[in-house]
Amino acid sequence: MATEHKDVRKHILDTGKKVIVGKGFSAVGLAEILSLAEVPKGSFYHYFKSKEAFGEALLEDYFAGYNQRLEVLLSDKNKTAAERLLTYLQRWQTTQESTDPDGQCLVVKLSAEVSDLSEMMRHALRLGTEGLLAQLTACIAEGVQDGSLATTLIPEQSALALYELWLGASLLTKLRHDSSALDQAMQTTLKLLGLSVVA
């Protein structure tokens, strides 16, 4: 018997994320998502016009939560900007080394797969990452101002360089099945930001 959910749309998105982060977007059919969510097909089409629209909504929901958590982390005034930034990157490393699908990054999982297949999903990925980069840029600018970061790059360049570095390292971690790329990313990050030790 199906379990009733107060927010059916959110339940479908959460269920879909769990299976898609493991298998990818194209490999997962609607029937599998609906079966796991225990909702009828009519409920799905009430909220989403198509699987592509579902994918777009999935990414928007993912980034809304991700960027909200990032905002809380990066606005902690009990820590320097450098400490906040390194805490974020340490958490990134921990989640990407984990096999727990709940912590896996949808940007890492889906960017290459869907960017050529769906303009809607590519746009959602781009907007989400731009929001993330804006927060990293602000944190780096604050770190330069408070003296906790000593990067010679302008904050926008530093944020983009770090994000590209960590995305690449996350992909290599999947390929290698070890943490060497993420370890190297952390060492490169420390050098880029003028830091000698992890806070």
Secondary structure, 3 states (H helix, E strand, C coil): CCCCCCCHHHHHHHHHHHHHHHHCCCCCCHHHHHHHHCCCHHHHHHHCCCHHHHHHHHHHHHHHHHHHHHHHHHCCCCCCHHHHHHHHHHHHHHHHHCCCHHHCCHHHHHHHHHCCCCHHHHHHHHHHHHHHHHHHHHHHHHHHHHCCCCCCCCHHHHHHHHHHHHHHHHHHHHHHCCCHHHHHHHHHHHHHCCCCCCC
